[in-house]
Amino acid sequence: MFVMYNKNYLNEKVKVNIDILDETDSTNEEAKRRIKDGVREDFVLVARKQTAGKGRKGRSFYSPKDTGIYLTFTHFTNDSPENVLKATVATSVIAAKTIKDTLNIDCGIKWVNDLYHNGKKVSGTLCEYIFKDIYENDKNAVIVGIGINLSTEDFPEEISDKAGSLVADNKDNSVYDDIVIGIANGLKTFFESCDLNSYLPLYKELSIVLGKEVELSDASGVLDNGTVIDFNDNGAIILETKNGEKKTFDSGEISLFMI
């Protein structure tokens, strides 16, 4: 019988409550349901399969069974919503470092939340901020959802030219456990301070857009274009336009396209 996750081992190693789901629509949506039902302590959800995995800007995240990591970390806080951007940046670094430590595979980071390997997207992060008034909770909640294509194949046609996987196949089930442990404990450490200072150096080192000409856009159209010259202390991107003006963008709805 195939056993993807060792629940006892994960409960021993992960420093917050963790639950393993055989299947769910979306780990982020399941996290919201649990908040609504009264859960009040930080927790992690991991699913073997998602039927309606969520990406940014309403996109879906293809999540077939037993080929990827589908994880949500929920943190209760009184901090401001600006930590959503910080959490997204930190998650990219934590995931890239965990993949390197576990699989010895290098990934690049495309601002703000995507990991790339061999020119294709292998991971994405969706962070959501839930105000306490929504579910009559005594604290706000940051929900960090991450999907990693470990050995996924046969992507839907609309993403087949852009999506990729880290490995051709996975014969060692313990890899899933180790990646979950690295990401979950890494996020717990980040949320203890929500300080990006120790994450930004590696974020910049792994960036695939720093120093490149880019175009920023959202649903309304092109916002601006220029050269990426830096990221600020909160993880916002700084562009220098062709006329030498420096502009900072921190909206989570902005998409970046290299040109």
Contacts in CASP RR format, 6 or more apart in sequence:
PFRMAT RR
TARGET T0000
AUTHOR 0000-0000-0000
METHOD contacts of the structure
MODEL  1
MFVMYNKNYLNEKVKVNIDILDETDSTNEEAKRRIKDGVREDFVLVARKQ
TAGKGRKGRSFYSPKDTGIYLTFTHFTNDSPENVLKATVATSVIAAKTIK
DTLNIDCGIKWVNDLYHNGKKVSGTLCEYIFKDIYENDKNAVIVGIGINL
STEDFPEEISDKAGSLVADNKDNSVYDDIVIGIANGLKTFFESCDLNSYL
PLYKELSIVLGKEVELSDASGVLDNGTVIDFNDNGAIILETKNGEKKTFD
SGEISLFMI
2 66 0 8 1.000
2 173 0 8 1.000
3 173 0 8 1.000
4 48 0 8 1.000
4 66 0 8 1.000
4 173 0 8 1.000
4 176 0 8 1.000
5 20 0 8 1.000
5 46 0 8 1.000
5 48 0 8 1.000
5 173 0 8 1.000
5 176 0 8 1.000
5 177 0 8 1.000
5 180 0 8 1.000
6 173 0 8 1.000
6 174 0 8 1.000
6 177 0 8 1.000
7 20 0 8 1.000
9 177 0 8 1.000
10 18 0 8 1.000
10 20 0 8 1.000
10 46 0 8 1.000
10 177 0 8 1.000
10 180 0 8 1.000
10 181 0 8 1.000
11 18 0 8 1.000
13 177 0 8 1.000
13 181 0 8 1.000
13 185 0 8 1.000
14 44 0 8 1.000
14 180 0 8 1.000
14 181 0 8 1.000
14 184 0 8 1.000
14 185 0 8 1.000
15 184 0 8 1.000
15 185 0 8 1.000
15 188 0 8 1.000
16 41 0 8 1.000
16 42 0 8 1.000
16 43 0 8 1.000
16 44 0 8 1.000
16 73 0 8 1.000
16 184 0 8 1.000
16 188 0 8 1.000
17 41 0 8 1.000
17 42 0 8 1.000
17 43 0 8 1.000
17 44 0 8 1.000
18 43 0 8 1.000
18 44 0 8 1.000
18 45 0 8 1.000
18 46 0 8 1.000
18 180 0 8 1.000
18 184 0 8 1.000
19 43 0 8 1.000
19 44 0 8 1.000
19 45 0 8 1.000
19 46 0 8 1.000
20 46 0 8 1.000
20 47 0 8 1.000
20 48 0 8 1.000
21 27 0 8 1.000
21 30 0 8 1.000
21 45 0 8 1.000
21 46 0 8 1.000
21 47 0 8 1.000
21 48 0 8 1.000
22 47 0 8 1.000
22 48 0 8 1.000
22 49 0 8 1.000
23 47 0 8 1.000
23 48 0 8 1.000
23 49 0 8 1.000
23 50 0 8 1.000
23 51 0 8 1.000
23 65 0 8 1.000
24 30 0 8 1.000
24 45 0 8 1.000
24 47 0 8 1.000
24 49 0 8 1.000
24 50 0 8 1.000
24 51 0 8 1.000
25 50 0 8 1.000
25 51 0 8 1.000
25 52 0 8 1.000
25 53 0 8 1.000
26 50 0 8 1.000
26 52 0 8 1.000
26 53 0 8 1.000
26 54 0 8 1.000
27 45 0 8 1.000
27 46 0 8 1.000
27 47 0 8 1.000
27 50 0 8 1.000
27 53 0 8 1.000
27 70 0 8 1.000
27 71 0 8 1.000
27 72 0 8 1.000
27 145 0 8 1.000
28 53 0 8 1.000
28 54 0 8 1.000
28 72 0 8 1.000
28 126 0 8 1.000
28 128 0 8 1.000
28 143 0 8 1.000
28 145 0 8 1.000
29 52 0 8 1.000
29 54 0 8 1.000
30 45 0 8 1.000
30 47 0 8 1.000
30 72 0 8 1.000
31 43 0 8 1.000
31 45 0 8 1.000
31 72 0 8 1.000
31 74 0 8 1.000
31 143 0 8 1.000
32 130 0 8 1.000
32 135 0 8 1.000
32 143 0 8 1.000
34 43 0 8 1.000
34 45 0 8 1.000
34 74 0 8 1.000
35 74 0 8 1.000
35 130 0 8 1.000
35 135 0 8 1.000
35 137 0 8 1.000
35 141 0 8 1.000
36 135 0 8 1.000
38 135 0 8 1.000
38 137 0 8 1.000
39 74 0 8 1.000
40 76 0 8 1.000
40 137 0 8 1.000
40 138 0 8 1.000
40 139 0 8 1.000
41 76 0 8 1.000
42 73 0 8 1.000
42 74 0 8 1.000
42 75 0 8 1.000
42 76 0 8 1.000
42 188 0 8 1.000
42 191 0 8 1.000
43 73 0 8 1.000
43 74 0 8 1.000
44 71 0 8 1.000
44 72 0 8 1.000
44 73 0 8 1.000
44 74 0 8 1.000
44 180 0 8 1.000
44 184 0 8 1.000
45 71 0 8 1.000
45 72 0 8 1.000
45 74 0 8 1.000
46 69 0 8 1.000
46 70 0 8 1.000
46 71 0 8 1.000
46 180 0 8 1.000
47 63 0 8 1.000
47 70 0 8 1.000
47 71 0 8 1.000
48 65 0 8 1.000
48 66 0 8 1.000
48 70 0 8 1.000
49 63 0 8 1.000
49 64 0 8 1.000
49 65 0 8 1.000
49 66 0 8 1.000
49 70 0 8 1.000
50 61 0 8 1.000
50 63 0 8 1.000
50 70 0 8 1.000
51 63 0 8 1.000
52 60 0 8 1.000
53 60 0 8 1.000
53 61 0 8 1.000
53 62 0 8 1.000
53 63 0 8 1.000
53 70 0 8 1.000
54 60 0 8 1.000
54 61 0 8 1.000
54 126 0 8 1.000
54 145 0 8 1.000
55 61 0 8 1.000
55 124 0 8 1.000
55 126 0 8 1.000
56 113 0 8 1.000
56 124 0 8 1.000
56 126 0 8 1.000
56 252 0 8 1.000
56 253 0 8 1.000
56 255 0 8 1.000
57 219 0 8 1.000
57 253 0 8 1.000
57 255 0 8 1.000
61 70 0 8 1.000
61 124 0 8 1.000
61 126 0 8 1.000
61 147 0 8 1.000
62 149 0 8 1.000
62 152 0 8 1.000
62 155 0 8 1.000
62 156 0 8 1.000
62 159 0 8 1.000
62 163 0 8 1.000
63 70 0 8 1.000
63 147 0 8 1.000
64 152 0 8 1.000
67 149 0 8 1.000
67 150 0 8 1.000
67 151 0 8 1.000
67 152 0 8 1.000
67 153 0 8 1.000
67 165 0 8 1.000
67 170 0 8 1.000
68 147 0 8 1.000
68 148 0 8 1.000
68 149 0 8 1.000
68 150 0 8 1.000
68 151 0 8 1.000
68 152 0 8 1.000
68 176 0 8 1.000
69 146 0 8 1.000
69 147 0 8 1.000
69 148 0 8 1.000
69 150 0 8 1.000
69 176 0 8 1.000
69 179 0 8 1.000
69 180 0 8 1.000
69 183 0 8 1.000
70 147 0 8 1.000
71 145 0 8 1.000
71 146 0 8 1.000
71 147 0 8 1.000
71 180 0 8 1.000
71 183 0 8 1.000
71 184 0 8 1.000
72 143 0 8 1.000
72 144 0 8 1.000
72 145 0 8 1.000
72 146 0 8 1.000
73 143 0 8 1.000
73 144 0 8 1.000
73 145 0 8 1.000
73 183 0 8 1.000
73 184 0 8 1.000
73 187 0 8 1.000
73 188 0 8 1.000
74 141 0 8 1.000
74 142 0 8 1.000
74 143 0 8 1.000
74 144 0 8 1.000
75 87 0 8 1.000
75 141 0 8 1.000
75 142 0 8 1.000
75 144 0 8 1.000
75 187 0 8 1.000
75 191 0 8 1.000
76 137 0 8 1.000
76 139 0 8 1.000
76 140 0 8 1.000
76 141 0 8 1.000
77 83 0 8 1.000
77 139 0 8 1.000
77 140 0 8 1.000
77 141 0 8 1.000
77 142 0 8 1.000
77 191 0 8 1.000
78 139 0 8 1.000
78 140 0 8 1.000
79 140 0 8 1.000
79 142 0 8 1.000
79 194 0 8 1.000
81 129 0 8 1.000
81 140 0 8 1.000
82 234 0 8 1.000
83 129 0 8 1.000
83 142 0 8 1.000
83 194 0 8 1.000
84 127 0 8 1.000
84 128 0 8 1.000
84 129 0 8 1.000
84 142 0 8 1.000
84 252 0 8 1.000
85 112 0 8 1.000
85 127 0 8 1.000
85 234 0 8 1.000
85 235 0 8 1.000
85 236 0 8 1.000
85 250 0 8 1.000
85 252 0 8 1.000
86 194 0 8 1.000
86 196 0 8 1.000
86 234 0 8 1.000
86 235 0 8 1.000
87 127 0 8 1.000
87 142 0 8 1.000
87 144 0 8 1.000
87 187 0 8 1.000
87 190 0 8 1.000
87 191 0 8 1.000
87 194 0 8 1.000
88 112 0 8 1.000
88 113 0 8 1.000
88 125 0 8 1.000
88 127 0 8 1.000
88 144 0 8 1.000
88 252 0 8 1.000
89 112 0 8 1.000
89 113 0 8 1.000
89 196 0 8 1.000
89 199 0 8 1.000
89 200 0 8 1.000
89 203 0 8 1.000
89 231 0 8 1.000
89 235 0 8 1.000
90 187 0 8 1.000
90 190 0 8 1.000
90 196 0 8 1.000
90 199 0 8 1.000
91 113 0 8 1.000
91 125 0 8 1.000
91 127 0 8 1.000
91 144 0 8 1.000
91 145 0 8 1.000
91 146 0 8 1.000
91 183 0 8 1.000
91 187 0 8 1.000
91 190 0 8 1.000
92 109 0 8 1.000
92 112 0 8 1.000
92 113 0 8 1.000
92 114 0 8 1.000
92 115 0 8 1.000
92 125 0 8 1.000
92 203 0 8 1.000
92 206 0 8 1.000
93 109 0 8 1.000
93 199 0 8 1.000
93 202 0 8 1.000
93 203 0 8 1.000
93 206 0 8 1.000
94 182 0 8 1.000
94 183 0 8 1.000
94 186 0 8 1.000
94 187 0 8 1.000
94 190 0 8 1.000
94 199 0 8 1.000
95 107 0 8 1.000
95 115 0 8 1.000
95 123 0 8 1.000
95 125 0 8 1.000
95 146 0 8 1.000
95 148 0 8 1.000
95 183 0 8 1.000
96 107 0 8 1.000
96 108 0 8 1.000
96 109 0 8 1.000
96 115 0 8 1.000
96 202 0 8 1.000
96 206 0 8 1.000
97 202 0 8 1.000
98 178 0 8 1.000
98 179 0 8 1.000
98 182 0 8 1.000
98 183 0 8 1.000
98 186 0 8 1.000
99 105 0 8 1.000
99 107 0 8 1.000
99 115 0 8 1.000
99 123 0 8 1.000
99 148 0 8 1.000
99 166 0 8 1.000
99 179 0 8 1.000
100 106 0 8 1.000
100 107 0 8 1.000
101 182 0 8 1.000
102 175 0 8 1.000
102 178 0 8 1.000
102 179 0 8 1.000
102 182 0 8 1.000
103 166 0 8 1.000
103 167 0 8 1.000
103 175 0 8 1.000
105 117 0 8 1.000
105 166 0 8 1.000
105 167 0 8 1.000
106 117 0 8 1.000
107 115 0 8 1.000
107 116 0 8 1.000
107 117 0 8 1.000
107 122 0 8 1.000
107 123 0 8 1.000
107 206 0 8 1.000
108 115 0 8 1.000
108 116 0 8 1.000
108 117 0 8 1.000
108 206 0 8 1.000
108 207 0 8 1.000
108 208 0 8 1.000
109 115 0 8 1.000
109 116 0 8 1.000
109 203 0 8 1.000
109 206 0 8 1.000
109 207 0 8 1.000
109 208 0 8 1.000
110 116 0 8 1.000
110 121 0 8 1.000
110 207 0 8 1.000
110 208 0 8 1.000
110 209 0 8 1.000
110 256 0 8 1.000
110 258 0 8 1.000
111 207 0 8 1.000
111 209 0 8 1.000
111 228 0 8 1.000
111 231 0 8 1.000
111 237 0 8 1.000
111 256 0 8 1.000
112 235 0 8 1.000
112 237 0 8 1.000
112 252 0 8 1.000
112 256 0 8 1.000
113 124 0 8 1.000
113 125 0 8 1.000
113 126 0 8 1.000
113 127 0 8 1.000
114 121 0 8 1.000
114 123 0 8 1.000
114 124 0 8 1.000
114 125 0 8 1.000
115 121 0 8 1.000
115 122 0 8 1.000
115 123 0 8 1.000
115 124 0 8 1.000
115 148 0 8 1.000
116 122 0 8 1.000
116 208 0 8 1.000
117 164 0 8 1.000
117 166 0 8 1.000
118 164 0 8 1.000
120 162 0 8 1.000
120 163 0 8 1.000
120 164 0 8 1.000
121 162 0 8 1.000
121 163 0 8 1.000
121 164 0 8 1.000
122 148 0 8 1.000
122 149 0 8 1.000
122 163 0 8 1.000
122 164 0 8 1.000
122 165 0 8 1.000
122 166 0 8 1.000
123 146 0 8 1.000
123 147 0 8 1.000
123 148 0 8 1.000
123 149 0 8 1.000
124 146 0 8 1.000
124 147 0 8 1.000
124 148 0 8 1.000
125 144 0 8 1.000
125 145 0 8 1.000
125 146 0 8 1.000
125 147 0 8 1.000
126 144 0 8 1.000
126 145 0 8 1.000
126 146 0 8 1.000
127 142 0 8 1.000
127 143 0 8 1.000
127 144 0 8 1.000
127 145 0 8 1.000
128 142 0 8 1.000
128 143 0 8 1.000
129 140 0 8 1.000
129 141 0 8 1.000
129 142 0 8 1.000
129 143 0 8 1.000
130 137 0 8 1.000
130 140 0 8 1.000
130 141 0 8 1.000
130 142 0 8 1.000
130 143 0 8 1.000
131 140 0 8 1.000
132 138 0 8 1.000
132 139 0 8 1.000
132 140 0 8 1.000
132 141 0 8 1.000
142 191 0 8 1.000
144 187 0 8 1.000
146 183 0 8 1.000
148 166 0 8 1.000
148 179 0 8 1.000
149 163 0 8 1.000
149 164 0 8 1.000
149 165 0 8 1.000
149 166 0 8 1.000
150 165 0 8 1.000
150 166 0 8 1.000
150 167 0 8 1.000
150 170 0 8 1.000
150 175 0 8 1.000
150 176 0 8 1.000
150 179 0 8 1.000
151 165 0 8 1.000
151 166 0 8 1.000
151 167 0 8 1.000
151 168 0 8 1.000
151 169 0 8 1.000
151 170 0 8 1.000
152 163 0 8 1.000
152 164 0 8 1.000
152 165 0 8 1.000
153 165 0 8 1.000
155 163 0 8 1.000
155 164 0 8 1.000
170 176 0 8 1.000
190 199 0 8 1.000
196 203 0 8 1.000
196 233 0 8 1.000
196 234 0 8 1.000
196 235 0 8 1.000
197 233 0 8 1.000
200 231 0 8 1.000
200 233 0 8 1.000
200 235 0 8 1.000
203 231 0 8 1.000
203 235 0 8 1.000
204 210 0 8 1.000
204 230 0 8 1.000
204 231 0 8 1.000
207 228 0 8 1.000
207 231 0 8 1.000
208 258 0 8 1.000
209 228 0 8 1.000
209 237 0 8 1.000
209 256 0 8 1.000
209 258 0 8 1.000
210 228 0 8 1.000
210 229 0 8 1.000
210 230 0 8 1.000
210 231 0 8 1.000
211 227 0 8 1.000
211 228 0 8 1.000
211 229 0 8 1.000
212 227 0 8 1.000
212 228 0 8 1.000
212 258 0 8 1.000
213 225 0 8 1.000
213 226 0 8 1.000
213 227 0 8 1.000
213 258 0 8 1.000
213 259 0 8 1.000
214 225 0 8 1.000
214 226 0 8 1.000
214 227 0 8 1.000
214 228 0 8 1.000
214 239 0 8 1.000
214 256 0 8 1.000
214 257 0 8 1.000
214 258 0 8 1.000
214 259 0 8 1.000
215 222 0 8 1.000
215 224 0 8 1.000
215 225 0 8 1.000
215 226 0 8 1.000
215 256 0 8 1.000
215 257 0 8 1.000
215 259 0 8 1.000
216 222 0 8 1.000
216 223 0 8 1.000
216 224 0 8 1.000
216 225 0 8 1.000
216 237 0 8 1.000
216 239 0 8 1.000
216 249 0 8 1.000
216 254 0 8 1.000
216 255 0 8 1.000
216 256 0 8 1.000
217 223 0 8 1.000
217 254 0 8 1.000
217 255 0 8 1.000
217 257 0 8 1.000
218 251 0 8 1.000
218 253 0 8 1.000
218 254 0 8 1.000
218 255 0 8 1.000
219 253 0 8 1.000
223 249 0 8 1.000
223 254 0 8 1.000
224 239 0 8 1.000
224 241 0 8 1.000
224 247 0 8 1.000
224 249 0 8 1.000
225 239 0 8 1.000
225 241 0 8 1.000
225 242 0 8 1.000
225 259 0 8 1.000
226 239 0 8 1.000
226 240 0 8 1.000
226 241 0 8 1.000
226 242 0 8 1.000
227 239 0 8 1.000
227 240 0 8 1.000
228 237 0 8 1.000
228 238 0 8 1.000
228 239 0 8 1.000
229 238 0 8 1.000
229 239 0 8 1.000
229 240 0 8 1.000
229 246 0 8 1.000
230 238 0 8 1.000
231 237 0 8 1.000
231 238 0 8 1.000
232 238 0 8 1.000
232 248 0 8 1.000
232 250 0 8 1.000
234 250 0 8 1.000
235 250 0 8 1.000
236 248 0 8 1.000
236 249 0 8 1.000
236 250 0 8 1.000
237 248 0 8 1.000
237 249 0 8 1.000
237 250 0 8 1.000
237 254 0 8 1.000
237 256 0 8 1.000
238 246 0 8 1.000
238 247 0 8 1.000
238 248 0 8 1.000
239 246 0 8 1.000
239 247 0 8 1.000
239 248 0 8 1.000
239 249 0 8 1.000
240 246 0 8 1.000
240 247 0 8 1.000
241 247 0 8 1.000
END
